[in-house]
Amino acid sequence: MKKLILLIAASLVFTGISAQTSLFNDLLQAHVTKDGIVDYASFNNEKLDTYLSYLEKTAPEVSWSENKQKAFWINAYNAYTIKKVLENYPLKSITDIKENGKTVWKIPFAKIGGETYTLDHIEHEILRKKLFDPRIHVGVNCAATSCPKLENLAFTERNIEATLENLMKTFINNTTSNEIAKQNIQISSIFDWFQKDFTRSNTLISYLNKYSETKINSDSKISYLKYDWSLNGK
């Protein structure tokens, strides 16, 4: 009997997590286009708050796989970014959001598992350090036009690998974000700001060539495009 009770409890916990992730997924499907444009004006705040309430009471467990943890934290980052935009909407750029002299990324407001985090802490201390993967830069979304598109689905343990691969390939080959040629490429400033992440095991050009549809010469000159911080909304 005791084993049966434990199995039922475990099943309920799993179902609850799946249901909450499904809720966030439904929100993204309803309010984000396949190109990553967000309809902030009609975003369902009540349902988003339900998902954030789940995050507030949930902390990743040590037994979780790395992919499950990564999916959880990327979803949390994106959900809280959307929430902060909605709290200040309408606005032209996420960079317009400031509280007590702090930019949106340094405001402690993301409540997860009984702790309060900044977006910077989630990105740089958890995702980039503890769960290192250069592809997180196409997973987390900064609500800006030049940012890799916000995927209109929630990340899960099962889909995160394929989704991040597809997002990186899409981003690198997006001609509005990167101007790729055999020689003299102009690429997103993301590859400049986080160059150490993309060159940990090889050169930046080698990393780009993993995904680029155009083969870049190894001696190609690299320059970086100006970042457009206008809101990624309709």
NULUM-900750 format. One record per residue (C-alpha): residue in one letter; x, y, z. Coordinates in steps of 0.1 Angstrom, whole numbers, plus 5000, padded with zeros to 4 digits. Layout:
resn  x  y  z
A  X  Y  Z
...
***
This chain:
resn  x  y  z
M  5000  5000  5000
K  5028  5024  5009
K  5045  5018  4976
L  5012  5024  4958
I  5007  5058  4976
L  5042  5068  4967
L  5037  5059  4930
I  5004  5079  4929
A  5021  5109  4945
A  5050  5108  4920
S  5025  5105  4892
L  5006  5136  4904
V  5038  5156  4907
F  5047  5146  4871
T  5013  5154  4858
G  5013  5188  4875
I  5046  5197  4859
S  5034  5186  4825
A  5002  5205  4829
Q  5020  5237  4839
T  5045  5234  4810
S  5015  5227  4787
L  4998  5259  4800
F  5029  5280  4791
N  5031  5262  4757
D  4994  5271  4750
L  5001  5308  4758
L  5030  5309  4734
Q  5010  5292  4707
A  4982  5316  4711
H  5002  5349  4713
V  5035  5343  4695
T  5038  5339  4657
K  5060  5313  4641
D  5084  5341  4634
G  5086  5351  4671
I  5064  5382  4670
V  5046  5386  4703
D  5010  5400  4706
Y  5015  5416  4740
A  4983  5435  4737
S  4962  5404  4739
F  4985  5382  4760
N  4965  5363  4787
N  4979  5377  4819
E  4958  5356  4841
K  4971  5323  4826
L  5006  5336  4827
D  5003  5344  4864
T  4991  5308  4869
Y  5023  5295  4853
L  5044  5320  4873
S  5027  5307  4905
Y  5039  5272  4896
L  5075  5285  4891
E  5074  5304  4924
K  5067  5271  4943
T  5090  5248  4922
A  5127  5244  4922
P  5146  5220  4899
E  5156  5188  4917
V  5191  5173  4916
S  5175  5141  4901
W  5164  5161  4870
S  5184  5155  4839
E  5204  5184  4825
N  5180  5189  4796
K  5150  5190  4820
Q  5168  5217  4842
K  5178  5237  4811
A  5142  5236  4797
F  5128  5247  4831
W  5152  5277  4834
I  5148  5289  4798
N  5110  5287  4802
A  5113  5306  4834
Y  5135  5333  4819
N  5112  5338  4789
A  5080  5338  4810
Y  5093  5364  4834
T  5106  5385  4806
I  5071  5385  4790
K  5056  5394  4824
K  5079  5424  4829
V  5070  5437  4794
L  5033  5433  4801
E  5037  5452  4834
N  5051  5481  4814
Y  5032  5478  4782
P  5029  5497  4759
L  5066  5505  4754
K  5090  5508  4725
S  5119  5488  4740
I  5126  5465  4769
T  5155  5488  4776
D  5130  5515  4787
I  5122  5494  4818
K  5141  5506  4848
E  5135  5503  4885
N  5156  5521  4911
G  5182  5528  4885
K  5185  5491  4875
T  5179  5478  4840
V  5153  5450  4836
W  5180  5423  4837
K  5192  5434  4871
I  5158  5438  4888
P  5152  5410  4914
F  5117  5399  4905
A  5117  5364  4891
K  5104  5341  4919
I  5114  5305  4915
G  5113  5278  4941
G  5110  5302  4970
E  5140  5324  4958
T  5140  5356  4939
Y  5163  5360  4910
T  5173  5386  4884
L  5171  5377  4847
D  5209  5381  4846
H  5214  5356  4873
I  5193  5330  4855
E  5211  5335  4823
H  5247  5340  4834
E  5250  5321  4867
I  5227  5292  4861
L  5223  5286  4823
R  5257  5298  4811
K  5278  5285  4841
K  5260  5255  4856
L  5242  5242  4824
F  5266  5255  4798
D  5254  5253  4763
P  5261  5281  4737
R  5227  5274  4722
I  5210  5289  4752
H  5215  5322  4735
V  5188  5313  4710
G  5166  5299  4737
V  5164  5328  4761
N  5146  5358  4746
C  5153  5394  4754
A  5121  5407  4738
A  5140  5427  4711
T  5139  5427  4673
S  5175  5416  4669
C  5172  5388  4695
P  5168  5353  4681
K  5131  5346  4678
L  5110  5336  4707
E  5099  5301  4699
N  5062  5297  4701
L  5064  5265  4722
A  5076  5257  4757
F  5109  5238  4761
T  5107  5203  4776
E  5132  5176  4785
R  5122  5158  4753
N  5121  5187  4728
I  5149  5210  4739
E  5178  5193  4720
A  5161  5194  4686
T  5145  5228  4693
L  5177  5246  4702
E  5195  5230  4672
N  5167  5243  4649
L  5167  5277  4665
M  5204  5281  4661
K  5203  5270  4624
T  5174  5294  4618
F  5190  5323  4635
I  5224  5320  4618
N  5208  5317  4584
N  5183  5345  4590
T  5196  5373  4566
T  5181  5401  4588
S  5202  5388  4617
N  5234  5377  4600
E  5249  5385  4566
I  5267  5353  4558
A  5291  5349  4528
K  5322  5330  4520
Q  5342  5360  4529
N  5337  5392  4551
I  5307  5383  4572
Q  5285  5406  4592
I  5269  5388  4621
S  5248  5395  4652
S  5264  5412  4682
I  5254  5382  4703
F  5284  5364  4688
D  5306  5393  4699
W  5292  5397  4735
F  5293  5359  4742
Q  5322  5350  4719
K  5338  5329  4747
D  5307  5306  4748
F  5309  5300  4710
T  5347  5295  4709
R  5352  5272  4739
S  5362  5243  4717
N  5370  5259  4683
T  5369  5292  4664
L  5338  5313  4659
I  5338  5306  4622
S  5339  5269  4629
Y  5309  5272  4651
L  5290  5292  4625
N  5298  5267  4598
K  5281  5239  4619
Y  5248  5256  4610
S  5255  5280  4581
E  5241  5270  4547
T  5269  5290  4532
K  5304  5277  4539
I  5325  5305  4555
N  5362  5307  4547
S  5384  5302  4578
D  5401  5336  4571
S  5369  5355  4566
K  5368  5390  4581
I  5342  5393  4609
S  5322  5425  4618
Y  5292  5428  4640
L  5258  5443  4632
K  5241  5470  4653
Y  5216  5455  4677
D  5180  5466  4673
W  5164  5469  4708
S  5129  5477  4696
L  5102  5455  4711
N  5095  5422  4693
G  5058  5429  4694
K  5031  5436  4668
***
